[in-house]
Amino acid sequence: MKPCAIVHVTIITLLTLVLLNLKCCGCETVNDIMTSLADAINITNVIPEEEFEHSKTVILLCRSNGKEHLFMFWQLPKDDLIVGPSNNFDTYKYDYEILSGNLTIRRISFEEEGIYHCVSKGVVSNDINVQPILVKIKTDSGASGKTGELTYFRVVVVLCTLLVLSGLVYIVYRLIKRRHKKETLLESVDDESYYGRYETPPRTSRQFDNIEFKRIDELEDDAIELPKISIDFEDILQNASK
């Protein structure tokens, strides 16, 4: 829908609201009201535009407020919501300044795009000043690109973290395995030394004595028999005469 068409659609709502407010101000005749409205609503095809980023807090300037006019209310395109004194609205979402009439919108969304009208009334006279502003939300491709880069960066960080953790787990596993292997070898060496001490039974002194006697007997058997020489004098003479 074109901006000018939207403006014509919202004129009926604005007329009703302004009529009610002027009635409260004590306007005497309906002719005076219609004259004030005809003079006040000077909407042209050229509407100032404001473009904002999604989910940001934005401030819309009330261009109808000034020295000769006082702020009355804002008419929003979403559900024809009225933001101003004596009106019910989400105070967390919307806020306004009573003196300047500037409108604050928190976390603006794509649903809130459209034409906003700031309505002000005359200080001396009963004239009404209405100034529209077209609000658009940026569809920034750079933001989506940044989001993609951020997602890629997160994936890389996660993968690097997993690799580091895997390396640490492998190192710890190798250390534990090496330590276990070393302990197993030490235990096997201790077992061999322990059983090696008692494989050969201790020898008694009797066994040693038998071995010594056996050796002596063997030596005696292997000894060369020497001729016996008598030391008797008569035997010596007889042997000499022979």
NUDOKOL-94566 format. One record per residue: x, y, z of N, C-alpha, C, O in turn; residue in one letter. Coordinates in steps of 0.001 Angstrom, whole numbers, plus 500000, padded with zeros to 6 digits. Layout:
BEGIN
XYZXYZXYZXYZa...
% end
This chain:
BEGIN
500845498806500000500000500000500000500882501246500000501874501292500727m500541502251499204501325503468499109501130504320500356500087504233501004k502138505159500708502010506006501888500814506923501840500151507118502859p500512507501500669499379508425500591498069507698500854497162508260501469c497955506440500392496738505668500645496586505376502123495485505443502670a497712505047502776497651504786504216497224506026504973496469505942505941i497707507179504532497337508435505185495837508654505107495218509023506104v495236508433503938493797508639503786493002507664504644491934508008505150h493517506452504809492813505477505642492808505911507094491808505731507790v493910506481507563494006506857508977493371508213509272493264508591510439t492953508947508260492335510257508503491059510106509316490785510921510196i490276509071509030489011508886509749489271508692511234488581509271512073i490263507878511555490604507654512966491051508942513621490650509247514744t491883509699512919492359510963513475491217511948513675491173512642514690l490298512019512727489159512928512859488347512602514099487962513498514850l488088511332514311487301510925515481488001511297516773487388511837517694t489314510999516832490060511284518055490151512775518323489992513219519460l490404513538517288490524514989517477489194515599517871489148516513518695v488097515097517282486770515588517665486505515369519145485992516252519833l486857514197519623486641513915521045487478514832521921486993515344522930l488741515042521538489602515905522338489142517357522291489189518052523306n488701517820521130488227519201521031486928519401521791486684520482522326l486100518381521845484858518481522610485163518681524079484481519430524777k486208517993524540486602518167525939487183519545526176487115520059527293c487751520150525153488349521476525312487291522570525330487605523719525639c486069522243525011484998523247525083484773523984523797484453525172523825g484926523326522662484652523968521376483146524200521261482369523305521594c482715525359520806481305525740520879480468525093519793479397524573520104e480881525093518572480041524607517484480785523573516675482016523528516679t480024522735515977480622521728515113481318522378513932482306521851513420v480799523537513492481437524235512368482848524670512725483765524588511908n483006525134513962484356525530514396485295524323514418486468524432514062d484767523173514838485589521967514889486040521570513488487216521280513267i485090521557512534485417521165511173486392522137510532487264521741509759m486233523430510866487165524424510331488560524198510874489544524313510143t488651523875512165489960523622512777490622522400512169491830522383511934s489812521371511917490369520162511320490845520411509896491900519919509495l490075521166509138490454521458507756491742522248507693492563522053506796a491915523151508661493144523943508683494322523153509249495478523423508924d494009522162510110495092521475510834495720520368510016496944520234509995a494891519558509329495415518380508649495899518782507262495132518802506300i497161519095507183497776519490505913498726518373505476499947518533505486n498143517254505097498934516086504739499213516112503245498292516255502440i500447515980502881500844515956501476501359514569501125501471513684501974t501668514413499845502180513125499398503610512883499855504074511743499870n504308513950500229505691513819500689505680513636502197505317514553502934v506073512464502655506102512157504084507546511852504470508198511031503825i508045512498505504509420512200505941509540510743506393508639510186507020p510660510161506061510895508757506395512026508630507406512988509398507400e511878507642508265512923507287509220513148505781509110512195505002509114e514402505383509013514744503967508893515585503555510093516569504210510435e515183502470510719515841502015511940516206500541511810515667499811510977f517135500133512660517524498726512710516551497947513584515949498481514515e516421496696513259515491495828513986515964495614515429517157495491515705h514975495574516345515212495297517774516003496400518461516617496155519499s516003497593517912516678498721518536515657499632519221514468499605518907k516150500436520163515321501465520786515417502738519956516510503267519751t514274503231519479514257504382518575513438505510519196512601505288520072v513700506713518723512976507911519176512442508637517950513201508980517043i511138508867517927510488509620516850510217511040517334509636511251518399l510649512012516528510444513412516884509031513845516514508543513554515422l508390514538517436507060515088517171507231516434516461507608517426517085c506955516461515165507165517663514366505994518649514451506088519781513977r504911518208515051503756519113515166503810519961516427503052520919516570s504696519612517328504803520349518585505712521562518391506706521491517669n505366522671519038506165523886518910505686524968519854505022524696520855g506037526210519516505645527333520368504143527563520344503558527968521349k503518527307519208502095527585519075501218526357519290499992526466519277e501827525196519488501061523963519652501640523137520797502844523152521054h500761522428521468501141521540522557500820520099522167499811519811521523l501710519216522578501554517800522239500282517232522861499958517503524017f499563516427522052498359515751522536498575514238522617498447513652523692m498901513603521485499087512147521492499743511711520189499855512478519233f500168510460520184500673509786518995499657508741518555499100508019519382w499420508667517245498594507615516676499514506664515927500170507065514966q499571505371516369500479504374515831499776503509514789498571503278514890l500514503029513793499876502193512759499478500806513260498555500198512719p500154500306514272499851498971514777498620499026515668498655499593516760k497530498431515190496259498354515932495696499741516253494892499879517175d496111500778515497495648502152515744495799502537517214494919503162517806d496921502153517775497177502420519193497420503907519412498077504564518605l496885504432520513497067505836520888497989505897522096497720505275523124i499077506649521968500042506829523050500028508291523448500395509163522661v499608508549524658499528509918525146498912509954526529498621508904527102g498709511144527076498089511260528397496680510665528399495932510794527431p496342510016529502495006509421529711494702508317528711493538508080528387s495725507643528220495527506514527304496239505282527857497305505377528467n495633504149527631496222502893528084497119502312526993496681502108525860n498363502051527342499320501465526402500421500794527209500521500962528425f501230500041526511502340499321527145503448500314527468504176500761526581d503566500654528751504564501648529156505992501121529052506938501905528969t506149499820529056507495499269528875507929499356527409509106499552527106y506963499208526515507259499237525087507348500667524567508243500991523787k506419501525524998506328502894524480506460503888525621506108503621526770y506983505046525248507086506153526198507109507461525410507480507476524237d506717508544526048506695509844525373507102510929526369507006510754527584y507557512053525818507902513225526617506760514226526510506350514603525412e506267514640527628505089515499527635505379516867527041504481517478526461i506609517370527167506928518702526653507275518672525162506719519434524371l508193517789524793508610517726523382507686516856522543507585517052521332s507015515903523167506153514991522426506892513878521709506277513118520961g508195513763521918508966512716521246508548511333521755508342511129522951n508431510396520820507974509045521129509167508093521160510002508097520256l509236507272522218510283506255522358509666504873522170508674504527522812t510270504090521278509823502722521011510990501788521303512064501921520717i510774500854522204511822499908522582511677498615521781510580498081521615r512813498134521295512863496873520531511840496891519386510920496074519336r512028497825518496511100497975517377511194496754516458512272496189516270i510059496358515892509988495157515059509418495506513687508990496633513440s509426494511512803508896494715511456507384494959511480506853495607510578f506693494454512488505248494662512587504896496114512874503750496522512686e505862496891513324505600498284513691505971499257512581506016500466512807e506232498751511403506455499640510266505145500331509887504062499770510053e505260501543509382504078502277508943504195503756509231505273504268509534g503058504435509129503020505888509316502545506208510729501490505749511167i503349507006511430503032507464512775502585508926512684503173509710511940y501552509289513437501042510666513433501201511272514819500754510716515822h501845512419514842501949513178516086500929514321516022500993515167515130c500008514338516956498906515309516970499143516307518098499394515927519242v499058517592517751499211518665518739498080519674518559497536519824517465s497739520351519628496673521361519586497266522743519822498338522890520411k496531523769519340497015525129519464497014525622520896496185525215521711g497946526495521186498031527066522535496931528089522749496264528077523784v496731528981521773495720530039521893494431529610521216493358529649521818v494545529201519961493367528794519192493125527295519361493867526594520050s492066526834518711491714525424518778492193524646517559491681523563517277n493153525177516845493607524485515649494425523252516035495015523176517113d494435522310515127495118521034515342496224520894514299496021521159513114i497387520477514764498528520266513875498894518782513908499220518231514959n498833518155512745499151516727512626500318516574511661500266517042510524v501371515914512130502551515686511299502848514185511253503092513567512289q502826513595510042503104512156509921504593511893509733505360512777509353p504972510662510009506339510205509765506276508720509409505615507933510087i506964508359508351506967506973507885508168506242508482509311506667508322l507892505147509166508933504355509834509158503070509043508219502338508729v510418502819508733510811501583508053511895500880508865512675501511509578k511920499557508733512910498744509429513921498236508409513550497710507360i515190498397508724516243497988507805516314496467507705516216495747508699k516484496016506492516812494605506250518269494564505821518588494408504643t519132494707506793520556494865506517521157493515506157521180492591506971d521646493416504919522313492182504498523652492027505185524139490916505392s524251493184505542525521493106506257525363492471507615526244491756508093g524195492750508248523958492142509559523847490639509446524376489904510279a523139490171508386523037488725508195524397488126507885524713487013508306s525214488896507125526562488403506858527385488302508126528138487348508318g527234489308508998527941489259510269527456488090511111528241487426511788k526145487847511058525607486712511809526185485404511291526533484517512071t526289485288509941526892484080509372528349483930509770528798482827510085g529095485035509759530489484984510171530605484595511638531484483821512018e529712485137512456529738484802513876529443483320514093530072482667514925l528476482795513333528163481368513443529354480515513013529683479522513662t529994480911511917531178480179511443532288480227512483532955479223512732y532485481391513088533517481527514116533214480629515313534118480008515873f531949480563515699531579479697516824531840478234516503532316477478517351r531523477836515267531766476446514869533256476132514925533654475071515404v534084477065514431535533476855514453536035476746515883536864475889516190v535533477615516764535953477575518167535577476246518806536369475656519541v534367475780518525533920474500519094534793473347518601535183472479519382v535101473343517293535935472278516741537340472306517336537895471262517681l537912473506517456539248473622518057539239473143519503540165472464519947c538195473498520226538087473053521618538011471537521708538647470924522565t537225470932520814537116469470520809538455468814520479538814467796521071l539196469402519526540502468850519180541471468936520355542201467986520636l541473470077521035542360470245522191542005469253523291542886468631523884v540711469109523560540279468160524588540641466726524205541057465939525055l540481466391522922540847465047522469542344464801522649542756463724523078s543159465816522314544598465678522510544970465484523966545822464656524289g544332466246524851544608466106526281544209464722526787544934464097527562l543046464257526337542598462920526753543574461851526269543879460914527007v544066461980525040545017461002524504546323461025525289546884459972525593y546808462220525618548053462331526388547894461697527760548767460958528214i546781461986528420546538461401529743546448459880529643546964459159530497v545786459406528591545668457954528401547047457318528208547330456263528776y547901457958527412549244457427527188550053457406528475550762456438528749r549952458466529263550690458518530524550216457431531478551024456759532118l548902457263531568548367456231532464548791454844531991549152453994532805i548748454610530680549137453314530139550615453045530385550993451934530755k551452454060530181552886453891530409553181453621531880554013452776532213r552503454333532740552713454127534173552265452729534595552937452070535388r551142452284534068550647450948534395551611449876533892551858448881534574h552153450088532691553107449137532139554375449086532981554933448012533208k554825450239533440556018450295534272555789449581535595556658448839536055k554644449792536206554327449118537459554248447610537262554676446848538129e553698447170536114553616445735535837555003445119535709555246444030536227t555922445812535019557287445313534881557989445235536226558688444262536507l557811446247537055558427446233538383557897445083539217558662444434539931l556614444822539140556034443716539891556577442372539407556857441486540214e556726442220538077557264440962537549558710440757537977559103439636538299s559512441827537987560904441723538439560965441350539905561781440516540297v560129441945540708560094441622542134559700440168542354560254439493543221d558737439685541562558309438295541705559438437335541336559653436335542021d560162437638540250561260436766539841562366436732540886562901435668541201e562707437900541423563745437937542452563291437231543715564100436613544408s562025437315544015561499436677545228561541435159545101562002434478546017y561067434617543979561074433177543792562477432650543537562761431496543856y563366433467542969564722433014542712565505432756543981566430431943543981g565155433427545054565857433234546317565604431844546908566464431295547596r564452431289546644564061430047547306563990428866546359563519427803546763y564429428998545138564457427849544245565531426848544668565306425639544610e566681427337545087567761426464545565567654426350547070567802427346547779t567397425145547570567253425013549030568586425240549721569638424950549151p568554425732550888569822425977551620570541424657551945569915423656552292p571855424689551823572671423492552070573078423434553539573448424434554154r572992422214554074573367422022555481574860421758555596575539421514554599t575346421808556785576775421558557030577149420118556733578282419842556339s576185419171556922576463417774556639576740417568555154577628416803554776r575967418261554318576194418146552889577572418655552515578276418057551701q577942419763553121579288420289552854580356419299553316581365419119552634f580145418654554470581130417681554972581251416497554037582359416034553766d580110415990553530580144414864552607580906415213551347581693414423550825n580641416448550864581353416883549662582846416931549912583628416525549052i583266417430551095584688417534551404585319416145551516586402415902550985e584635415245552208585170413889552358585265413190551012586226412469550743f584264413408550170584278412783548860585449413276548048586098412511547335k585707414535548160586848415092547433588161414507547966589069414202547193r588251414357549266589487413803549857589691412360549407590808411962549076i588606411572549396588708410184548964589141410100547511589966409264547141d588568410984546687588953410978545280590418411317545114591103410742544269e590895412241545912592314412600545845593202411435546286594268411203545715l592756410721547289593545409586547774593613408481546735594648407835546570e592494408262546026592483407231545000593385407595543839594049406741543253d593396408854543526594208409299542390595690409454542735596507409653541836d596044409369543994597444409579544396598335408414543918597859407281543839a599591408667543604600580407666543142601167406941544351601629407560545310i601135405620544275601704404828545370603236404840545291603801404418544282e603908405314546333605375405386546419605929404113547092605289403565547989l607057403665546684607666402475547338607997402756548795608476403827549169p607714401737549594607997401863551024609474401566551308609980400532550872k610138402399551989611573402247552346611668401936553826611160402680554665i612316400840554134612472400449555538613658401183556132614642401473555451s613545401464557363614634402160558064615388401211559012616246401640559784i615051399918558938615758398952559797617142398702559194617243398541557978d618242398662560015619622398542559551619875397186558924620554397108557900f619340396091559516619554394752558983618904394622557628619473394039556706e617722395161557514617056395080556213617839395832555162617895395423554002d618433396915555565619228397687554620620419396874554136620728396899552945i621113396136555049622280395329554685621867394194553769622533393934552766l620774393511554098620325392410553265620008392903551867620348392250550881q619363394045551782619020394572550459620270394957549677620298394871548449n621294395381550396622524395779549750623294394568549244623903394643548177a623288393423549991623999392220549580623314391596548387623972390939547580s622036391776548252621330391228547124621705391988545882621212391681544797k
% end
